[in-house]
Amino acid sequence: MSNGKGVLSMGRSALPIELLCWTTALVLLYFSNPHSHHFTLCPLENMGLDWCPGCGLGRSIALFMHGEIPASFRMHWLGIPAFGVIAHRIYALSRREYYSWTKHNRHE
């Protein structure tokens, strides 16, 4: 059951859904093969349109994580900034969860 803060309440503890989603997304992108075309969830490409503003973004992030910076930029120029935004969000959510956990579990 959601408590309105992006977490799933499970009794006394809470599962940080957004943190898990972003972390899982980056892990899956890291282990994907950005050099091959794969199944896409893009509705524009699935409708047969050749251009989509977001297509290639995931592969660009995967290329960046593998150190292929020029290829990442050629795939989609927003891949590197998107990776930075996602990494910062993971950091912020992790920090919030850590402080929340330590505050809750402090035995004074």
Secondary structure, 3 states (H helix, E strand, C coil): CECCCCEEEECCEEEEHHHHHHHHHHHHHHHCCCCCCCCCCCHHHHCCCCCCCCCCHHHHHHHHHCCCHHHHHHHCCCHHHHHHHHHHHHHHHHHHHHHHHHHHCCCC
